[in-house]
């Protein structure tokens, strides 16, 4: 597999100039060489394959050999992730990105120990970019601003396929997946301390289905990855 780099704009010409952090990483860390073939993507699905034609101190030029657009992930896979400590949050974003989440929404649940900080958005985006590069994913997941429990119910209740993961559930995720209708699939992942009874009741009354991954209890950072994997296999995406 070719090394992947993200650029703001692929343009439409025969060559693309890569600068900024991606160029620094390519030149100083990965030591790309003239003639080396690489992949470039704009994060929205468009990509270009080409060879490195020239290298400067802070940029390099790629001669385009092929262009294309990655297929859109359907149905949309939305993960609402309860806030965790920074190291766990980073792990969760990495796993959700490589598993194909199209949108990741932070959630300040009642038992979340961590609190949303202004710089968290940038950190989550950078983590997603790094994970996408590692997994050769051309389209980056959208990282939204924090959502409240009431906003989850209002936005995704009713017609959406809203699944709340919890160890007390009696419905297995494999059974719930058989009932998936059109529209996005929304997974709600609680914090390490779990969801409160009030949260479960509120989201359930909004039309959400409480589902069980299995007899084992997952950490919050790993549950979304496991759920996305199961859903992807069950709906035929994998």
C-alpha positions in Angstrom: 0.0 0.0 0.0 1.2 3.5 -0.8 1.8 6.1 1.9 -1.2 8.5 2.2 -1.0 12.2 2.8 -3.8 14.7 3.3 -3.9 18.1 1.5 -6.5 20.9 1.6 -7.0 20.9 -2.2 -6.0 18.4 -4.9 -6.6 21.0 -7.6 -7.1 19.7 -11.2 -3.7 20.1 -12.7 -0.9 17.7 -13.6 1.0 18.4 -10.4 0.2 19.0 -6.7 2.4 20.9 -4.2 2.3 19.5 -0.7 3.4 21.9 2.1 2.8 22.4 5.8 2.8 19.7 8.4 2.3 16.9 5.9 5.3 18.0 3.9 7.4 18.2 7.1 6.4 14.7 8.1 7.0 13.3 4.6 10.4 15.0 4.2 11.9 14.9 7.7 10.3 11.8 9.2 9.4 9.4 6.4 12.3 10.6 4.1 10.3 10.5 0.9 12.5 10.4 -2.2 12.1 11.7 -5.8 10.5 9.1 -7.8 8.6 7.6 -4.9 4.9 6.9 -5.6 2.4 8.1 -3.0 -1.3 8.8 -2.5 -2.9 12.2 -1.7 -6.4 12.9 -0.5 -8.5 15.9 0.5 -10.4 14.3 3.3 -13.7 14.4 1.4 -13.1 11.3 -0.7 -11.2 12.7 -3.6 -7.7 11.2 -4.1 -4.7 11.3 -6.4 -1.9 8.9 -7.0 1.4 10.2 -8.2 5.2 10.3 -8.1 7.3 12.7 -6.1 8.9 15.0 -8.8 10.8 17.4 -6.6 11.6 18.0 -2.9 12.3 21.4 -1.3 13.1 22.1 2.4 9.4 22.7 3.3 7.4 21.3 0.4 7.4 18.7 -2.4 5.8 18.3 -5.7 3.8 15.3 -6.9 3.2 14.6 -10.6 -0.4 13.1 -10.8 -0.7 9.7 -12.4 -4.3 8.9 -11.5 -7.3 10.6 -9.8 -10.5 9.2 -8.3 -13.1 9.5 -5.6 -13.6 7.0 -2.8 -17.1 5.5 -2.4 -19.3 7.2 0.2 -19.9 5.2 3.3 -23.6 4.2 3.3 -25.5 4.0 5.5 -24.0 6.9 7.5 -22.4 5.6 10.7 -22.7 8.1 13.5 -21.0 7.4 16.9 -21.9 9.5 19.9 -19.0 9.0 22.3 -19.2 9.9 25.9 -16.2 12.0 27.0 -13.2 10.2 28.5 -9.7 11.1 29.7 -7.5 12.3 26.9 -5.5 9.0 26.4 -8.7 7.0 26.2 -10.4 9.5 24.0 -7.4 9.3 21.6 -7.7 5.5 21.5 -11.4 5.7 20.8 -11.1 8.2 17.9 -8.4 6.0 16.3 -10.5 2.9 16.5 -13.7 4.7 15.3 -11.9 6.1 12.4 -10.4 2.9 11.2 -13.7 1.1 11.7 -15.5 3.6 9.3 -17.4 6.0 11.4 -18.6 8.8 9.2 -19.4 11.2 12.1 -18.1 11.3 15.7 -19.9 13.4 18.2 -18.6 14.0 21.8 -21.2 13.7 24.5 -21.0 15.2 28.0 -22.9 12.4 29.8 -23.8 12.5 33.4 -21.0 10.1 34.5 -18.3 11.5 32.2 -15.3 12.5 34.3 -13.7 14.5 31.6 -14.9 17.9 30.6 -14.8 19.3 27.1 -12.0 21.7 26.5 -11.6 24.2 23.7 -8.6 22.4 22.2 -10.2 19.0 22.2 -11.8 19.5 18.8 -8.4 20.1 17.1 -6.9 17.1 19.0 -9.7 14.8 17.9 -9.3 15.9 14.3 -5.5 15.4 14.3 -6.0 11.9 15.8 -8.6 11.1 13.1 -6.3 12.3 10.4 -3.4 10.1 11.7 -5.7 7.1 12.0 -7.0 7.6 8.4 -3.5 7.8 7.0 -2.6 4.6 8.8 -5.7 2.8 7.5 -5.6 4.3 4.0 -9.0 5.9 4.5 -9.6 8.7 1.9 -12.6 10.4 3.6 -12.1 11.7 7.1 -14.8 11.4 9.7 -16.6 14.6 10.7 -15.8 15.6 14.3 -18.7 17.7 15.7 -19.0 19.8 18.8 -20.4 18.3 22.0 -24.0 17.2 22.1 -26.4 17.0 25.1 -28.7 14.1 26.0 -31.7 16.2 25.0 -30.1 17.1 21.7 -29.5 13.4 21.0 -33.1 12.6 21.5 -34.4 15.6 19.4 -32.0 15.0 16.5 -31.9 11.2 16.3 -35.1 10.1 17.9 -38.0 8.7 15.9 -36.9 7.7 12.4 -33.2 7.2 13.0 -31.7 3.8 13.8 -30.7 4.9 17.3 -28.9 2.2 19.4 -27.7 2.7 23.0 -25.1 0.2 24.1 -25.5 -1.0 27.7 -24.7 -4.1 29.6 -28.3 -4.3 31.0 -29.8 -4.7 27.6 -31.7 -7.9 26.7 -31.7 -7.3 22.9 -28.5 -8.4 21.2 -27.0 -6.0 18.6 -27.3 -8.8 16.0 -31.1 -9.0 16.6 -31.5 -5.2 16.5 -29.5 -4.9 13.3 -32.2 -7.0 11.5 -34.6 -4.1 12.1 -32.5 -1.4 10.6 -34.5 0.8 8.2 -33.2 3.5 5.9 -31.3 6.4 7.2 -28.2 6.7 9.4 -27.2 4.3 12.1 -26.5 6.0 15.4 -24.5 4.4 18.2 -24.5 5.9 21.7 -21.5 4.9 23.8 -21.5 5.7 27.5 -18.5 6.6 29.8 -16.5 4.2 31.9 -19.1 4.7 34.7 -21.9 3.7 32.5 -25.2 5.3 31.6 -27.6 6.4 34.3 -31.1 5.1 34.5 -32.4 8.5 33.6 -30.3 8.6 30.4 -31.4 5.1 29.4 -35.1 6.0 30.0 -34.9 9.3 28.2 -33.1 8.0 25.1 -35.4 4.9 25.1 -38.5 7.1 25.2 -37.1 9.0 22.2 -37.2 5.8 20.1 -33.7 4.4 20.9 -33.1 0.7 21.3 -30.9 -0.4 24.2 -28.6 -3.2 22.8 -26.0 -5.6 24.1 -22.7 -6.4 22.4 -22.2 -9.6 24.2 -21.6 -11.2 27.6 -18.3 -9.3 28.0 -18.2 -5.7 29.1 -16.2 -3.4 26.8 -14.3 -0.3 27.9 -15.8 2.9 26.6 -12.9 3.4 24.2 -13.4 0.0 22.6 -17.2 -0.4 22.6 -17.8 1.9 19.5 -15.2 0.0 17.5 -16.8 -3.4 18.4 -20.3 -2.1 17.6 -19.2 -0.7 14.3 -17.5 -3.9 13.4 -20.6 -5.9 14.2 -22.9 -3.6 12.4 -20.7 -3.4 9.3 -20.7 -7.2 9.1 -24.4 -7.6 9.7 -25.4 -5.0 7.1 -23.0 -6.4 4.5 -20.6 -3.4 4.5 -17.8 -5.7 5.5 
